[in-house]
């Protein structure tokens, strides 16, 4: 179970870091599924990117350092809220094809939150 949790934490962290970089850089020529980032003003893109970086760091750093590992489920729950917001945003724009991916990421983050809170918590360094 610990390996599965770490694997999912790592994959989620990489995915959210990649999304944050896209929001910071706004590269030209993004595929249609990502073109919505061009329609959002710069400041909200930066805020979303910062939240994604913080969430990704919160999934990994507390477990690796064993400093405040109780922050892992909190970070995962925050990323779950991010996915709820993303789903609402995509639905409001008629981009319903994006919502299943938001739901999958929501479930994976929920698994990490529950797993690190109840199933396999990481002990804090003493």
TORKE-827397 format. One record per residue: x, y, z of N, C-alpha, C, O in turn; residue in three letters. Coordinates in Angstrom, 1 decimal. Example, Ala and Ser with C-alpha at 12.3 -4.5 7.8 and 13.67 -1.06 7.14 Angstrom:
BEGIN
- 13.2/-5.7/7.8/12.3/-4.5/7.8/13.2/-3.3/7.8/14.2/-3.3/8.5/Ala
- 12.8/-2.2/7.1/13.7/-1.1/7.1/12.9/0.0/7.9/13.4/1.1/8.0/Ser
This chain:
BEGIN
- 0.8/-1.2/0.0/0.0/0.0/0.0/0.9/1.3/0.0/0.6/2.2/-0.7/Unk
- 2.0/1.2/0.8/2.9/2.4/0.8/3.4/2.7/-0.6/3.5/3.8/-0.9/Unk
- 3.8/1.7/-1.3/4.4/1.9/-2.7/3.3/2.5/-3.6/3.6/3.4/-4.3/Unk
- 2.1/2.0/-3.5/1.0/2.5/-4.3/0.8/4.0/-4.0/0.6/4.8/-4.9/Unk
- 0.7/4.3/-2.7/0.5/5.7/-2.3/1.7/6.6/-2.8/1.4/7.7/-3.3/Unk
- 2.9/6.2/-2.6/4.0/7.0/-3.1/4.0/7.1/-4.6/4.3/8.2/-5.1/Unk
- 3.6/6.1/-5.3/3.6/6.2/-6.8/2.5/7.2/-7.2/2.8/8.0/-8.0/Unk
- 1.4/7.1/-6.6/0.3/8.1/-7.0/0.7/9.5/-6.5/0.4/10.4/-7.3/Unk
- 1.3/9.6/-5.4/1.8/10.9/-4.9/2.7/11.5/-5.9/2.7/12.7/-6.3/Unk
- 3.7/10.7/-6.4/4.7/11.2/-7.3/4.1/11.6/-8.7/4.4/12.6/-9.2/Unk
- 3.2/10.7/-9.2/2.5/11.0/-10.4/1.7/12.3/-10.4/1.7/13.1/-11.3/Unk
- 0.9/12.4/-9.3/0.1/13.7/-9.1/1.0/14.9/-9.0/0.7/15.9/-9.6/Unk
- 2.1/14.8/-8.2/3.0/15.9/-8.1/3.6/16.3/-9.4/3.7/17.5/-9.8/Unk
- 4.0/15.4/-10.2/4.6/15.7/-11.6/3.5/16.3/-12.4/3.8/17.3/-13.1/Unk
- 2.3/15.8/-12.4/1.2/16.3/-13.2/0.9/17.8/-12.8/0.7/18.6/-13.7/Unk
- 0.8/18.0/-11.5/0.5/19.4/-11.1/1.6/20.3/-11.3/1.4/21.5/-11.6/Unk
- 2.9/19.9/-11.2/4.0/20.7/-11.5/4.0/21.1/-13.0/4.3/22.2/-13.4/Unk
- 3.7/20.1/-13.8/3.7/20.4/-15.3/2.6/21.4/-15.6/2.8/22.3/-16.4/Unk
- 1.4/21.2/-15.0/0.4/22.2/-15.3/0.7/23.6/-14.8/0.4/24.6/-15.4/Unk
- 1.4/23.7/-13.6/1.8/25.0/-13.1/2.8/25.6/-14.1/2.7/26.8/-14.3/Unk
- 3.7/24.9/-14.6/4.7/25.5/-15.5/4.0/26.0/-16.8/4.3/27.1/-17.2/Unk
- 3.0/25.3/-17.2/2.3/25.8/-18.4/1.6/27.1/-18.1/1.5/28.0/-18.9/Unk
- 1.0/27.2/-16.9/0.3/28.4/-16.5/1.3/29.6/-16.3/0.9/30.7/-16.5/Unk
- 2.5/29.3/-15.8/3.5/30.3/-15.6/4.1/30.8/-17.0/4.2/32.0/-17.2/Unk
- 4.3/29.9/-17.9/5.0/30.2/-19.1/4.0/30.6/-20.2/4.4/31.4/-21.1/Unk
- 2.9/30.0/-20.2/1.9/30.1/-21.3/2.5/29.9/-22.7/2.5/30.9/-23.5/Unk
- 3.0/28.7/-23.0/3.7/28.5/-24.2/2.7/28.6/-25.4/1.5/28.3/-25.2/Unk
- 3.2/29.0/-26.5/2.3/29.0/-27.7/2.1/27.6/-28.3/2.9/26.7/-28.1/Unk
- 1.0/27.4/-28.9/0.7/26.2/-29.6/0.2/25.0/-28.7/0.5/23.9/-29.0/Unk
- -0.4/25.4/-27.6/-0.9/24.3/-26.7/-2.1/23.6/-27.5/-2.8/24.2/-28.3/Unk
- -2.3/22.3/-27.2/-3.4/21.6/-27.8/-4.7/22.2/-27.4/-4.8/22.9/-26.4/Unk
- -5.7/21.8/-28.2/-7.1/22.4/-27.9/-7.5/22.1/-26.5/-8.2/22.9/-25.9/Unk
- -7.2/21.0/-25.9/-7.6/20.6/-24.6/-7.0/21.5/-23.5/-7.5/21.6/-22.4/Unk
- -5.9/22.2/-23.8/-5.3/23.2/-22.9/-5.4/24.6/-23.3/-4.9/25.5/-22.6/Unk
- -6.1/24.9/-24.4/-6.1/26.3/-24.9/-6.9/27.2/-24.0/-6.8/28.4/-24.2/Unk
- -7.6/26.7/-23.1/-8.4/27.5/-22.2/-7.5/28.4/-21.3/-7.9/29.5/-20.9/Unk
- -6.2/28.0/-21.1/-5.3/28.9/-20.3/-5.1/30.2/-21.0/-4.8/31.2/-20.3/Unk
- -5.2/30.3/-22.3/-5.1/31.6/-23.0/-6.3/32.5/-22.7/-6.1/33.8/-22.9/Unk
- -7.4/32.0/-22.4/-8.6/32.8/-22.2/-8.7/33.3/-20.8/-9.6/34.2/-20.5/Unk
- -7.8/32.9/-19.9/-7.9/33.4/-18.5/-6.9/34.5/-18.3/-5.8/34.5/-18.9/Unk
- -7.2/35.6/-17.6/-6.3/36.6/-17.4/-5.0/36.1/-16.7/-5.0/35.1/-16.0/Unk
- -3.9/36.8/-16.8/-2.6/36.3/-16.3/-2.6/36.1/-14.8/-2.1/35.1/-14.4/Unk
- -3.1/37.0/-14.0/-3.1/36.9/-12.6/-3.8/35.6/-12.1/-3.2/34.9/-11.3/Unk
- -5.0/35.3/-12.5/-5.6/34.0/-12.1/-4.7/32.8/-12.5/-4.7/31.8/-11.7/Unk
- -4.1/32.9/-13.7/-3.3/31.7/-14.1/-2.1/31.6/-13.1/-1.8/30.5/-12.7/Unk
- -1.5/32.7/-12.7/-0.4/32.6/-11.8/-0.9/32.1/-10.4/-0.2/31.2/-9.8/Unk
- -2.0/32.5/-9.9/-2.5/32.0/-8.6/-2.8/30.5/-8.7/-2.4/29.8/-7.8/Unk
- -3.4/30.1/-9.8/-3.7/28.6/-9.9/-2.4/27.9/-10.0/-2.2/26.8/-9.4/Unk
- -1.4/28.4/-10.7/-0.1/27.8/-10.8/0.6/27.7/-9.5/1.2/26.6/-9.1/Unk
- 0.6/28.7/-8.7/1.2/28.7/-7.4/0.5/27.6/-6.5/1.2/26.9/-5.8/Unk
- -0.8/27.6/-6.5/-1.6/26.6/-5.7/-1.2/25.2/-6.2/-1.0/24.3/-5.3/Unk
- -1.0/25.0/-7.5/-0.6/23.6/-8.0/0.8/23.3/-7.5/1.1/22.1/-7.1/Unk
- 1.7/24.2/-7.5/3.1/24.0/-7.0/3.1/23.7/-5.5/3.7/22.7/-5.1/Unk
- 2.3/24.4/-4.8/2.2/24.2/-3.3/1.6/22.8/-3.1/2.1/22.1/-2.2/Unk
- 0.6/22.4/-3.8/0.0/21.1/-3.7/0.9/20.0/-4.0/1.0/19.0/-3.3/Unk
- 1.7/20.2/-5.1/2.7/19.1/-5.5/3.7/19.0/-4.4/4.1/17.9/-4.1/Unk
- 4.2/20.1/-3.9/5.2/20.1/-2.8/4.7/19.4/-1.6/5.4/18.7/-0.9/Unk
- 3.4/19.7/-1.3/2.8/19.2/-0.1/2.6/17.7/-0.2/2.4/17.0/0.8/Unk
- 2.5/17.1/-1.4/2.3/15.7/-1.6/3.7/15.0/-1.3/3.7/13.8/-0.9/Unk
- 4.8/15.6/-1.6/6.1/14.9/-1.6/6.9/15.3/-0.4/7.4/14.4/0.4/Unk
- 7.2/16.6/-0.2/8.2/17.0/0.8/7.9/16.6/2.2/8.9/16.2/2.9/Unk
- 6.7/16.7/2.8/6.5/16.3/4.1/6.8/14.8/4.4/7.2/14.4/5.4/Unk
- 6.5/14.0/3.3/6.8/12.5/3.5/8.3/12.2/3.3/8.8/11.3/4.1/Unk
- 9.0/12.9/2.4/10.4/12.6/2.2/11.2/13.1/3.5/12.1/12.4/3.9/Unk
- 10.9/14.3/3.9/11.6/14.8/5.1/11.1/14.3/6.4/11.8/14.4/7.4/Unk
- 9.9/13.8/6.4/9.2/13.3/7.6/9.0/14.5/8.6/9.0/14.3/9.8/Unk
- 9.0/15.7/8.1/8.6/16.9/8.9/7.2/17.2/8.5/6.9/17.6/7.4/Unk
- 6.4/17.2/9.5/4.9/17.5/9.4/4.3/16.6/8.3/3.6/17.2/7.4/Unk
- 4.4/15.3/8.3/3.8/14.5/7.3/2.3/14.5/7.3/1.6/14.1/6.4/Unk
- 1.7/15.0/8.4/0.2/15.2/8.4/-0.3/16.2/7.4/-1.5/16.3/7.1/Unk
- 0.7/16.9/6.8/0.3/17.9/5.7/0.0/17.2/4.4/-0.6/17.8/3.5/Unk
- 0.4/16.0/4.2/0.2/15.3/3.0/-1.3/15.1/2.7/-1.8/15.5/1.6/Unk
- -2.2/14.6/3.7/-3.6/14.6/3.4/-4.2/15.9/3.2/-5.2/16.1/2.4/Unk
- -3.7/16.9/3.8/-4.2/18.3/3.6/-3.9/18.8/2.2/-4.8/19.4/1.6/Unk
- -2.7/18.6/1.8/-2.3/18.9/0.4/-3.2/18.2/-0.6/-3.7/18.8/-1.6/Unk
- -3.4/16.9/-0.4/-4.2/16.1/-1.3/-5.7/16.6/-1.3/-6.3/16.7/-2.4/Unk
- -6.2/17.0/-0.2/-7.6/17.5/-0.1/-7.6/18.9/-0.8/-8.6/19.1/-1.5/Unk
- -6.6/19.7/-0.7/-6.6/20.9/-1.4/-6.6/20.7/-3.0/-7.2/21.5/-3.7/Unk
- -5.8/19.7/-3.4/-5.8/19.4/-4.8/-7.2/18.8/-5.3/-7.6/19.0/-6.4/Unk
- -7.9/18.1/-4.4/-9.2/17.7/-4.7/-10.1/18.9/-4.9/-10.9/18.9/-5.8/Unk
- -10.0/19.9/-4.1/-10.8/21.1/-4.3/-10.5/21.8/-5.6/-11.3/22.3/-6.2/Unk
- -9.2/21.8/-5.9/-8.7/22.3/-7.2/-9.4/21.6/-8.3/-9.8/22.3/-9.3/Unk
- -9.6/20.3/-8.2/-10.2/19.5/-9.3/-11.7/19.8/-9.4/-12.3/19.8/-10.4/Unk
- -12.3/20.1/-8.2/-13.8/20.4/-8.2/-13.9/21.8/-9.0/-14.8/21.9/-9.8/Unk
- -13.0/22.7/-8.6/-13.1/24.0/-9.3/-12.8/23.9/-10.8/-13.5/24.5/-11.6/Unk
- -11.9/23.0/-11.2/-11.6/22.8/-12.6/-12.8/22.2/-13.3/-13.1/22.6/-14.4/Unk
- -13.4/21.2/-12.7/-14.6/20.6/-13.3/-15.7/21.7/-13.5/-16.3/21.7/-14.6/Unk
- -16.0/22.5/-12.5/-17.0/23.5/-12.6/-16.6/24.5/-13.7/-17.5/24.9/-14.5/Unk
- -15.3/24.9/-13.8/-14.9/25.8/-14.8/-15.1/25.2/-16.2/-15.6/25.8/-17.1/Unk
- -14.7/23.9/-16.4/-14.9/23.3/-17.7/-16.3/23.1/-18.1/-16.7/23.3/-19.3/Unk
- -17.1/22.7/-17.1/-18.6/22.6/-17.4/-19.2/23.9/-17.9/-20.0/24.0/-18.8/Unk
- -18.8/25.0/-17.1/-19.3/26.3/-17.5/-18.9/26.8/-18.9/-19.6/27.6/-19.5/Unk
- -17.8/26.3/-19.4/-17.4/26.6/-20.7/-17.8/25.6/-21.8/-17.5/25.7/-23.0/Unk
- -18.6/24.6/-21.4/-19.0/23.6/-22.3/-18.0/22.6/-22.7/-18.1/21.8/-23.7/Unk
- -16.9/22.5/-21.9/-15.8/21.6/-22.2/-15.9/20.3/-21.3/-15.1/20.0/-20.5/Unk
- -17.0/19.7/-21.5/-17.4/18.5/-20.7/-16.4/17.3/-20.9/-16.3/16.4/-20.1/Unk
- -15.7/17.3/-22.0/-14.7/16.2/-22.3/-13.6/16.3/-21.3/-12.9/15.3/-21.1/Unk
- -13.3/17.4/-20.6/-12.3/17.5/-19.7/-12.6/17.0/-18.3/-11.8/16.6/-17.5/Unk
- -13.9/16.9/-18.0/-14.4/16.6/-16.7/-14.0/15.2/-16.2/-13.7/15.0/-15.0/Unk
- -14.0/14.2/-17.1/-13.6/12.8/-16.6/-12.2/12.8/-16.1/-11.9/12.1/-15.1/Unk
- -11.3/13.6/-16.7/-9.9/13.6/-16.2/-9.8/14.3/-14.9/-9.1/13.9/-14.0/Unk
- -10.6/15.4/-14.7/-10.7/16.0/-13.4/-11.2/15.1/-12.3/-10.7/15.1/-11.2/Unk
- -12.2/14.2/-12.7/-12.7/13.3/-11.8/-11.7/12.2/-11.4/-11.6/11.8/-10.2/Unk
- -10.9/11.8/-12.3/-9.9/10.7/-12.1/-8.9/11.3/-11.1/-8.5/10.7/-10.2/Unk
- -8.4/12.5/-11.4/-7.4/13.2/-10.5/-8.0/13.4/-9.1/-7.3/13.2/-8.1/Unk
- -9.3/13.8/-9.1/-10.0/13.9/-7.8/-9.9/12.6/-7.0/-9.6/12.7/-5.8/Unk
- -10.2/11.5/-7.6/-10.3/10.2/-7.0/-8.9/9.8/-6.5/-8.7/9.3/-5.4/Unk
- -7.9/10.0/-7.3/-6.5/9.7/-7.0/-6.0/10.5/-5.8/-5.4/10.0/-4.9/Unk
- -6.3/11.8/-5.8/-6.0/12.7/-4.7/-6.7/12.3/-3.4/-6.2/12.3/-2.3/Unk
- -8.0/11.9/-3.6/-8.8/11.4/-2.5/-8.2/10.1/-1.9/-8.2/9.9/-0.6/Unk
- -7.7/9.2/-2.7/-7.0/8.0/-2.3/-5.8/8.3/-1.5/-5.5/7.7/-0.4/Unk
- -5.0/9.3/-1.9/-3.8/9.7/-1.2/-4.2/10.3/0.1/-3.6/10.0/1.2/Unk
- -5.2/11.2/0.1/-5.6/11.8/1.4/-6.1/10.8/2.4/-5.7/10.8/3.6/Unk
- -6.9/9.9/2.0/-7.4/8.8/2.9/-6.3/7.9/3.3/-6.2/7.5/4.4/Unk
- -5.5/7.5/2.3/-4.4/6.5/2.6/-3.4/7.1/3.5/-3.0/6.3/4.4/Unk
- -3.0/8.3/3.4/-2.0/8.9/4.3/-2.6/9.3/5.6/-1.9/9.5/6.6/Unk
- -3.9/9.5/5.7/-4.6/9.8/7.0/-4.9/8.6/7.8/-4.7/8.6/9.0/Unk
- -5.4/7.6/7.1/-6.0/6.4/7.8/-5.2/5.1/7.6/-5.0/4.3/8.5/Unk
- -4.9/4.8/6.3/-4.4/3.5/6.0/-2.9/3.3/6.3/-2.4/2.3/6.9/Unk
- -2.1/4.3/5.8/-0.6/4.2/5.9/0.0/5.5/6.2/0.7/6.0/5.3/Unk
- -0.3/6.1/7.3/0.3/7.4/7.6/1.8/7.3/7.8/2.4/6.3/8.2/Unk
- 2.5/8.4/7.5/4.0/8.4/7.6/4.3/9.0/9.0/3.7/10.0/9.4/Unk
- 5.2/8.3/9.7/5.5/8.8/11.1/6.4/10.1/11.0/7.3/10.1/10.1/Unk
- 6.1/11.0/11.9/7.0/12.2/11.9/8.3/11.9/12.5/8.5/11.0/13.3/Unk
- 9.3/12.6/12.0/10.7/12.5/12.6/10.7/13.0/14.0/10.1/14.0/14.3/Unk
- 11.4/12.3/14.9/11.4/12.7/16.3/12.8/13.2/16.6/13.0/13.6/17.8/Unk
